[in-house]
């Protein structure tokens, strides 16, 4: 199935323009793994780089300012408003320009801050293909009526007036759509359910901290963390399969069950 996906990507690459392929999917669905696998194969013929929305997160100080000025829940990275969208657009614009060197941002999840620029990857243009992944990549804003009822205990307890989720939705409706419009083709990794997403994210947490003295989140902490993402994750589960150019249906063990190509 992956070889057919590679062939499909190659078919989208026409002329000298840089093709930006988005890879969207909830936490733990394997977006970054797929991006690296595709990069390894496509690099035999093309100049390919990977960029992730996870590498665009604001630093702790910037998120603290959002938490103080707008809503305390913005201290936690993840939802729209907590990315440096301007940096993402600037980086993609540079990659598409076909000229010069480009610094690819990198974020350190263990320190919860961006890496210093000395730790960023240097890319030499021209680039043929950019593989751009993100958990909410391509997600459209919700209707105002959908924001009224809290999605979970976190929203009911910490966002009683809906200030946080309304601000998230406003950002998603504004600058994030401008960023998403820079993606030429979108691949969506569709999980069986939100419950599978939690289990996969739990596995990811264990792998991240396996070789470190620090411990990752326990189940209760992880469930609380995932509650920040639940609204847009569930929204994406129902909407992105209708939007994406390629939909990869996943089984409970991450296996590919089916791949739908729209064109």
N, C-alpha and C positions, 0 to 999 in steps of 0.2 A: 504493500500500500504506500509506503514512503517513497518508493521509486516513482510511482505514478504521480505523487504529489510534487516531487522534484521536477518531473517532466512538465507538469502543469505550470509550475513557477517559471521554468525556462520558456514556455510558450508565451508567457506574459511579458517577457523581456524583449522589447522591440526597439531598434534604433540605439542611439547613444545615451538615452536618458537613464537616470538612476531609478530603479524600481524599488519602492518601499512596500514590503509585505508585512502586514500586521498579523500578530499572533495573539489572540485574545482567549481568555479562559480564567476561571476562578482560581483561587490559591490552591497550589498542589496538583493542578491538572497536567503539569509537565511542559509549560510554555517555554521555559529557558532550555530545558533538555531538548525539546524539538528544535528550537532555534540553533542550538549547537550542532545537532545532528545534520540539519539542513545545511548549515555553514560548511561542515566537513565535506559533504558531498558536492555542493555547488562550487566550492573553492577550487575544485579540479579544473573548472572552466572560467570562473568569474572571480572578480574581486568582491568579497562579501564581508560585511561587518554586522555585528549584533549590537542592538541598543535596547535597553529596557526602561519602562516607566518607573520601575523600582529604583533606578539610578538617578531619578529626577526628584527624589524626595527632598523637601526642605530640611534644614538642620534644626536641632532642638531649640535653638534660640528663636528662630523664625516661627516655629510652631508654637512656642510659648507666647509670642506676641499675638498670634491668632487666638490662642486660648484665652488670653487676657482681654483682648479687644472685641472678640466675637462670641466664642463659646469654649468652655473648658475642654470639650471632647476633641478639639483640634490639636491638642497636645500629642495625640496618638497619630502616627503617620498611617496613611493608607487611602483615605477617601479623597475625592476631588477637593481642592483647596490646599492640600498638603504637598503638592508637587510644584516644582519650578517649571511651569508650562512654557514660559518664555525661553528658558534654557533648552527645552526639548525642541521647540520650533527653530531656534537658532542653530542647533546642532544638525537637525534634518535639512535645513536650508543650506548649510555649509556642505553637507554630504551631497546634496543634489546639485550644487554649483559646479562640481567636477574639477575644482581647482584647490591647490594648497593642502596644508595639513589641518586636520580636525582633531580636537581633543574630545574623546568620548567619556562623558561623566561616569563616575563609579561611586556607589553608595555602600557603606559598611554597616550591615544590619546588626552586627555585634556591638558597635559603639553607638548605633542609632544616629549616625551623622555621615554626611558625604566624606569620601576620602579626600585628602589634599590633592590639588591638581597634579602634583608630582606622581601620584598613583593612578592618574587617568591614562587610558590607552590612547596612543597617538595613531591616527589613521591618515594615510596618504591618499588623496584623491587623484584620479577619478575612482569612484566606487560603482560597481555594477548593480549590486543588490544590497539593500538594508533590511535586516530582519528585526522588526520592532515589536517587542512583546509588552503586554500589560494586562493586569487583571480586569480593569474596567475599560480597556481599549475598545472604542466603537459604541459604547453604551450611550443610548439617548436619554435625555432627561425624562423624569416622570411627570405625569399630569399633577397639577396642584391638589386635586382631590385625593390622589394616592398618598399624599404626604400627611394627611390628617391623622390617621390611625397609626400608633406606634407599631413598629415591626416586631419588637422583642422587649425583653425586660430592661435592657440598657436604654433604649429610646424612651420607654415609659418612665423610667426613674430619672435619667440624666437629661432628657430632652423633652420635658413635659409640654413646653410651648412650641416645639417644632423648629426652634431657631437654627439648630445645627443642621438638621436634614434639609431645611429650606435653603440654607446657604450652600450646602453641598450641591443641591439640585440647580441652584442659580449658576454656580461655577461650571457645572457639567453642561449647562445650556449655553454657556458663553465661550470662554477661551479654550475649554477642552474640545469643543466641536471644531474649533479652528485647527487645533493640533491633530485631531483625528482625520481631518480632511486632507492632511498631508500623506495619508496612507493610500496607496494605489489599489491594493487588494487585501482583503481581510480573511484570515483563517480563524475559525472558532473551535476550541476544544470543549465539547459539550459533555459535562459529567452527568451521571445518572440522577443525582439528587444533591441537595445542599448537605445532607448528612454524609455523603461520600466525600464532599469537599472538606468537611471538618476532619474526617479520618485521614485524608491525604495530607492536610496541613499539619496534623499531629505527627505524622511520619516525617514530614519535612523538618519540623522543629527538632525532632530527635537526631536527624542526620546533621543538621546545622551545628548542634552543640556536642556531637559525639566525641570530638577530639579536643574539647576545651574544658577548662576548670569550671567555668560558669555553667549553670544549669538553665535549660530552657523553661518554658511555661508548663505548669501542670495542666490537667484537663480543665479544671475550673477557670484558670487564668486564660487558657487558650480559647475556651468557649466565650469568655467575656471579650477577648480581643476580636474574635471572629464576628461577634455581634455588631462591631463597627462596619463590617463589610456586608452583612447579611442582606440588607435592603437592596443594594445595587447588584449583588450576586444573584439573588432570586429574580430581579428584574431582567438581568442579562440572560438568565436561563430561558426565559419566555420570549425575549425579543431578538437576541443575537442570531439564533438559528434562522430567522427570517431575513436577516440583513447580510450575513456573511457570504462571501464568494465561495468559501469551502467550509463545510461543517463536518467535523470529525467526532463521531459519537463514541464515547468511552464506556467501557465496562467497569465493574467495581474494582478490578485489579489493574486499572490503567490500560487495559488492552483496547486496541482499536476495533470496534465492532462494525463500523460502516463509515464511508466517506462520501459526502454528497458534494458534487461540483455543480455550481449553478450555470456555468457557461462552458 
